Amino acid sequence: MGRRSPERRDRLMRASALVLLLSLTGCTGSPSSPGTAATPNASATQEGTTASGTSAPGSSQTTPASPRIPEVAQKLDVGLQLPWSVVFLPNGTAVVSERDSAQVKSIRNGEATTIGEVSGVDPGGEGGLLGLALSPDFATDRWLYAYFTSPSDNRIARMKLTEDSGGQLALGEAEVIFSGMSKASTHNGGRIRFGPDGFLYVGTGDSQRREQPQDTNALGGKILRLTAEGRPAPGNPFGDNPVYSYGHRNVQGLAWDSDGRLWASEFGPDVDDELNLITPGGNYGWPTVTGAPGRSGLIDAKVVWPSTSDASPSGLEIVDGIAYTGALRGQRLWAVPLEGENAGTPVAYFTGQYGRLRDVTRAPDGTLWVISNNRNPDFAVILEVGP
């Protein structure tokens, strides 16, 4: 064949780019960028920065004051294997889930001890033993809740976590209280947390079933709200139905601010990781849109990271008006100042220093625990973030 002229090659390249853009738009609506995410244009706002001063953009609505730089108080090399969630007992003991081993471990005085193994866990891909939550009445009822992948679905169980006179912890038999959340090799959700109202909130993924997030009778791609016994919580927006919000892709973090507002971190596809302010009954758009395109009837994200290589946000904690979320692909800790219902410019810390960061949780002493997720083995970084 003869060579194409430069003009013809240019026309073909432009046509190919247009086809690719249209195909992406058809999959996810209007992918957000720093200039389109319900925010001032990126050139007119301050970019987030890493602790070393490297540019690390994420887009947001307002720009409250920057957070205080977290200080590393301690790094605990305790030999964890793919930890997923950490919660704290009233005495400060950390309790950690390991995704693939299905083991629950305690960390006390700088040492990790295996408490027990959750029965019925079927690890694989992103599934396994995932989120943990303590009962609001743990001091009296001793219930530890766990979200896990079984051979047939994702489910929630609770177990008694007892302690003998010598301080030795023991894990009781798992009692399944909620099941039927679809499973897949990816997009299993898994974060659970009791809210200020005493109900259990559950972040699920779409389990690669794109029809589920927009169906309020399906459990995938949702935030659910349950009683401690696993029933739909009274006052849920769709009646006797566990669904609290919908149109999610893969919810990974849940946290409440000081005024009781629920925020959630969420994986995007190949674009647009999100930090969302959750409204009961709200539709967050997936799979129609991602990010913050301003589409009527859908709720925009408050923060959008256009490149998932910068974020892939997982565990979420809010301390003194700052939302902290660990980044997996981004391998950094993001800090997002909150101001009422708005979020400010994300700032990144420890970029590349500790690898993939899975969970972020505040300890009873006010420190912030960040759990790595690297397979080599894993550890906890304890941060001072107070005023």
Buried (B, 14 or more C-beta within 10 A) or exposed (E): EEEEEEEEEEEEEEEEEEEEEEEBEEBBBBBBBBBBBBBBEBEEBEBBBBBEEEEBBBBBBBBBEBBEEBEBEEEBEBEBBBBBBBBBBEEEBBBBBBBBBBBBBBBBEEEBEEBBBBEBBBBBEBBBBBBBBBBBEBEEEBBBBBBBBBEEBBBBBBBBBEBEEEEEBEBBEBBEBBBEBBBBEBBBBBBBBBBEEEBBBBBBBBBBBBEBBBBBEBBBBBBBBBBBEBEBBEEBBBEEBBBBBBBBBBBBBBBBBEEEBBBBBBBBBEBBBBBBBBBBEBBBBBBBBBBBBEBEEBBBBBBBBBBBEBBBBBBBBBBBBBBBBBBBBBBBBBBBBBEEEBBBBBBBBBBEBBBBBBBBBBBEEEBBBBBBBBEEBBBBBBBBBEE
